[in-house]
Amino acid sequence: MDDKNTLVKVRNLKFARNDRMIFDGVDLDIQRGKVTVIMGPSGTGKTTLLRLIGRQIRPLEGTIEVDGEEVTTLSHRGLYELRKRMGMLFQNGALLTDLNVFDNIAYPLREHTNLSEELIRTLVIMKLQAVGLRGARDLMPAELSGGMARRVALARAIALDPMMIMYDEPFTGQDPISMGVLVRLIRNLNDALGLTSIVVSHDIEEASSIADYIYLLSGGKVVAHGTTEDLANSDSEWAQQFMNGKPDGPVPFHFQAAPYASDLNID
Amino acid sequence: MLNQLQIIGHKSLNFFQRLGRGHILIFDVLKGIASLLPRPRLVVQQLYSVGVLSLIIIVVSGFFVGMVMGLQGYNTLVDFGAEESLGVMVALSLVRELGPVVTALLFAGRAGSALTAEIGLMKATEQLSAMEMMAVDPIRRVLSPRFVAGFISMPLLAAMFSAVGVLGGFFVGVGLLGVDDGAYWSQMQASVDIYDDIYNGVIKSLVFGFVVTWIAIFEGYDAIPTSEGVSRATTRTVVHSSLAVLGLDFILTALMFN
């Protein structure tokens, strides 16, 4: 792949938690300006991957390059500068509960810029308009529905006009309408603002509808990758099982156990 | 046998790891204080929720403790005909011991537990992670202001407690039991020394404020990010800081009053 177009480059990533290997040699390339979806069964460490890219945790081995900077060895200051150019949408929004919607979105602007209150107000209103919640600016996070909270968090994530946004399971637990809204927002914001989006999800239908490229993770490795069509037509058993939601296949229906007969004492 | 040894080893390793993390954290928190200088508002907000909101419980308790001391002290002193010294007794016990200690215990229960729960819940709801990803250091933004506020509030609350306690003693001793009010105040004035009594009391309350707030923010920041984890951390804050206060009080008293 062309190096210039790669925003995030992950090589030979290894990470373990409590002696369990979560990643065992993962290679990924995230293209600039594209929506890249990372899919895989629950517990494969998809969220962990986002945290590694944002260096909230460090890998055992391997390199993670974001916009040409090696994240794993970056200084504290360098890391914080880089994070200003990254947005992250957490699963439940992670809004600051003691601030209202307006102040939540103004928060990164107030922390990192010296803009006047008037300008901040204009910016916040614009971001709220982008997610369709201009009318909700005075509500507290506790008064928002799950879908609204995620949209506010999205407005906050784009407040500093980042180069990329990472979405952690954005569709989980959403009703069909909020789901549709979020799907459209992720695609539109990506294209309108010239962002790069990384979406972690296991909602195949929604995620594939906006994906430019998909990585399938399982057992600590990338088991398949390609465009939506590539994967749908792939002869990889993994891809087939996951994309079609088959209950049995390379990911077995049964958790590792002794033979059934011996467990029932029939011999 | 081997199993038990393993459990003991595991527990002690855990203990020392936590101790280490606690020290690294307080170091980072103290470093973060410099970043608060241009933004005193962050501390003022916390002074309100840590200090001002603890005022009621401190003042009411102080008044009752003072009244009880007036009552108990009078009953003891009157046997020796020394009830004029009631003021001295009430003031010295409050300023030297009860003021700092009881305030610290109440402070741990009221403000310490609230700090732990607040920080723990911010962690459990990923608010701290979200701050990190917004390039805002949660230690500087969330922990340092709370620590400073706790450290400042504690001696002020202890002073308030002692002052109200002296009034409580006055109310019972002079108002209800008929001790001479001139004697109550003048003996107090003559016997309470600013260095030996008041300064030492202030030092105690500064130490308690440091330790209780440290334990509270560490427990919150180190909590397992689930509802059970936060509730356990809150309990630990109250238990550990109460024990720390009582233990340190003994050491400090031994050092100060020999």
Chai-1 contact restraints between the chains, C-beta under 6 A:
chainA,res_idxA,chainB,res_idxB,connection_type,confidence,min_distance_angstrom,max_distance_angstrom,comment,restraint_id
A,G54,B,M133,contact,1.0,0.0,6.0,A-B,restraint_1
A,Q56,B,E132,contact,1.0,0.0,6.0,A-B,restraint_2
A,Y80,B,A135,contact,1.0,0.0,6.0,A-B,restraint_3
A,R83,B,M133,contact,1.0,0.0,6.0,A-B,restraint_4
A,R83,B,A135,contact,1.0,0.0,6.0,A-B,restraint_5
A,K84,B,A135,contact,1.0,0.0,6.0,A-B,restraint_6
A,M88,B,M133,contact,1.0,0.0,6.0,A-B,restraint_7
A,F90,B,E126,contact,1.0,0.0,6.0,A-B,restraint_8
A,F90,B,A130,contact,1.0,0.0,6.0,A-B,restraint_9
A,A94,B,E126,contact,1.0,0.0,6.0,A-B,restraint_10
A,A94,B,Q127,contact,1.0,0.0,6.0,A-B,restraint_11
A,A94,B,A130,contact,1.0,0.0,6.0,A-B,restraint_12
A,L96,B,Q127,contact,1.0,0.0,6.0,A-B,restraint_13
A,P108,B,M134,contact,1.0,0.0,6.0,A-B,restraint_14
A,E111,B,V136,contact,1.0,0.0,6.0,A-B,restraint_15
